[in-house]
Amino acid sequence: MKINPLIEVAREFETPSYVYDAEIIQRQYKTLKNAFDGIDVKLHYALKALNNINVLRVLKKEGAGLDAVSIQEIHLGLRAGYLPNQIMFTPNCVDFSEITEAVEIGVHINIDNLAILENFGNIYGSKIPVCIRINPHIMAGGHSNISVGHIDSKFGISIHQVKHIARVAKNYGIVINGLHMHTGSDILDADVFIRGAELLYEAAQEFPDLTFLDFGSGFKVAYKEHDIITPIDKIGKKIADSFRNFCKEYGRDLELWFEPGKFIVSESGKLLVTVTTVKQTTSTVFVGVNSGQNHLIRPMFYNAHHHIENISNPTGVLKLYSVVGYICESDTLGYDRMISEVREGDILAIHNAGAYGFSMSNQYNARLRPAEVLIMNKKAQLIRKRETLEDIYRNEVELKELT
Ligand SMILES: *Cc1c(COP(=O)(O)O)cnc(C)c1O
């Protein structure tokens, strides 16, 4: 029987650990980069999905830029070696001082609020060009927490306010160099994407100084077998065609930008956990593991399906289980799953854990965040140490009068 190499990784680095495969990250980057029918698209990786410095460097070598949503993410990008002009800053509801700092660093600025645009114009006038985040009010994305382009969303400036944006820009002399939309994750339908794009093309006619259009992200990957995924090739071809037409009408060739997160890193990552408990109850057989929603919150937060594989008993008979975590709170990682027979001590691999896994982890129940491991050139290497108890109380301040 062939032993899954991840068993070796689990033995060497222990569990729970996040393991990423650099080759898959590179493959996904290239797939998207080449999907647009000869158009040299610029991809800014949305580092909120997974921000380990080594992952950022793998993507930097591929030629990626970054999309940052906080000043801290900008600093992570700079630390990984990205140049300011390779970073797009797309904040929402941040203090203006964050925008000022980002301007001083020299990254691209994306503004998603008219009041901030006016403030920006007052301070910088025509000195610093900005991109505008438009809310096209199209419904995209599966779960309401990840659909951000609809009418009630807090993101972006309404497509219906385009004329107002143009007037503000004119009055303050602001140079609008880009238009942006990001309607949410899990777009399944090429037509939804195209509809958003067409709205942006129309809005673009109000802005003579554009150098790029940024279509955000939302590319879906398969979380389970037979999952419907974003048809990248179909979308790529359609967008490329419509973008070429747009450039002709606009009278100039613009750059086409995207900012994928999940598409780039989701499939590269697995969370390796150890089975602590196999517990038959009146309703099901629970498999308890040494991890939980503190490490991978997507199943509880988005009702996300993550395939779960028993890598230490791959040929065992398939049985029905509910895989649960150790957090004292509802903590299901996978409900009603057919998994090859699970025994205490088995290692389970939870798939599609590269995006929004480690980056959304926390210390609830005073649990330690897992280690991170990168497999590259056939070698597995530690890229983040497992936390220790000291990480939990490091910033706590003990009051004298209570000791
Ligand atoms: C989160 C985010 C992304 C990435 O979304 P994915 O679904 O992970 O590809 C892109 N752009 C912005 C502005 C975001 O907030």
Ligand as a Chemical Component Dictionary entry (heavy atoms), coordinates in Angstrom:
data_LIG
# 
_chem_comp.id                   LIG 
_chem_comp.type                 NON-POLYMER 
_chem_comp.pdbx_formal_charge   0 
_chem_comp.three_letter_code    LIG 
# 
loop_
_chem_comp_atom.comp_id 
_chem_comp_atom.atom_id 
_chem_comp_atom.alt_atom_id 
_chem_comp_atom.type_symbol 
_chem_comp_atom.charge 
_chem_comp_atom.model_Cartn_x 
_chem_comp_atom.model_Cartn_y 
_chem_comp_atom.model_Cartn_z 
_chem_comp_atom.pdbx_ordinal 
LIG C1 C1 C 0 -11.371 39.180 -0.300 1  
LIG C2 C2 C 0 -11.118 40.019 -1.455 2  
LIG C3 C3 C 0 -10.627 39.449 -2.629 3  
LIG C4 C4 C 0 -10.362 37.980 -2.804 4  
LIG O1 O1 O 0 -11.530 37.219 -2.859 5  
LIG P1 P1 P 0 -11.462 35.652 -3.170 6  
LIG O2 O2 O 0 -12.862 35.206 -3.183 7  
LIG O3 O3 O 0 -10.666 35.014 -2.080 8  
LIG O4 O4 O 0 -10.775 35.472 -4.470 9  
LIG C5 C5 C 0 -10.390 40.309 -3.681 10 
LIG N1 N1 N 0 -10.601 41.636 -3.579 11 
LIG C6 C6 C 0 -11.069 42.209 -2.462 12 
LIG C7 C7 C 0 -11.274 43.666 -2.409 13 
LIG C8 C8 C 0 -11.357 41.422 -1.364 14 
LIG O5 O5 O 0 -11.839 42.002 -0.259 15 
# 
loop_
_chem_comp_bond.comp_id 
_chem_comp_bond.atom_id_1 
_chem_comp_bond.atom_id_2 
_chem_comp_bond.value_order 
_chem_comp_bond.pdbx_ordinal 
LIG C1 C2 SING 1  
LIG C2 C3 SING 2  
LIG C2 C8 DOUB 3  
LIG C3 C4 SING 4  
LIG C3 C5 DOUB 5  
LIG C4 O1 SING 6  
LIG O1 P1 SING 7  
LIG P1 O2 DOUB 8  
LIG P1 O3 SING 9  
LIG P1 O4 SING 10 
LIG C5 N1 SING 11 
LIG N1 C6 DOUB 12 
LIG C6 C7 SING 13 
LIG C6 C8 SING 14 
LIG C8 O5 SING 15 
# 
